[in-house]
Amino acid sequence: MTMILGSPLLTRFLGREDQLIILYGPAATGKTTLCFEAAISKVKEKKKVLFIDTEQGFSVERIKQMAPFWTEEMFQHIIYLDPVNFYKQNQYINRLPAILDSSRISLVIVDSLSYFYRAEWKKDPDLMNTILKKQLRTFHELSRLHRIPFIITNQVYGALRNPYKDFEMIGARVVKEQADAIIELKKVGEKNYASLIHPETKKCEIKIEKNGIFVP
């Protein structure tokens, strides 16, 4: 079986890599680690990765820990953007069509989509939902047009109205309309789990280790 984006988990859950993949869950459940696995896999092939980092979570040390073979020259294959607010994030996303047309990008990562959205939503929910929907539609259309994967991480909030769930992803309804695959990551006690909830359902235990995420 061909490894999908350098990830045993994504290989188990997904049939192909060229799609819009949403990862959501609480902090420290493996979202950014999965993003790094995917980025490392593309850079190993000397392909370019676009990484939009809203949470300042891009860690050179973590990448080198996961990929001991990593050299400073490899960072030349990563186009790194760090928006300072939601509107700058939206500007970068609006520039994606031109960036993808002019650069041979093989993977786009946004970590995370909802970091700035969360605060701005309180000021104008309707406007923020409209912009979020447009951003997701852009990801979906560009993934299909260029046949490349988009990995988007998303934050969560407590599911106060649902006694069967501990949390729900931010903008769930809008996200579900555009995503090709949605993966939930969570920790229960001392164990970590991943669940594919769209387009079908699968679940497995995962282990987050210094060199990546593994499926026992």
Secondary structure, 3 states (H helix, E strand, C coil): CCCECCEHHHHHHCCCCCCEEEEECCCCCCHHHHHHHHHHHHHHCCCEEEEEECCCCCCHHHHHHHCCCCCHHHHHHEEEECCCCHHHHHHHHHCHHHHHHHCCEEEEEEECCCCCHHHHHCCCHHHHHHHHHHHHHHHHHHHHHHCCCEEEEECEEECCCCCCCCEEECCHHHHHHHCCEEEEEEEECCEEEEEEEECCCEEEEEEEECCEEECC
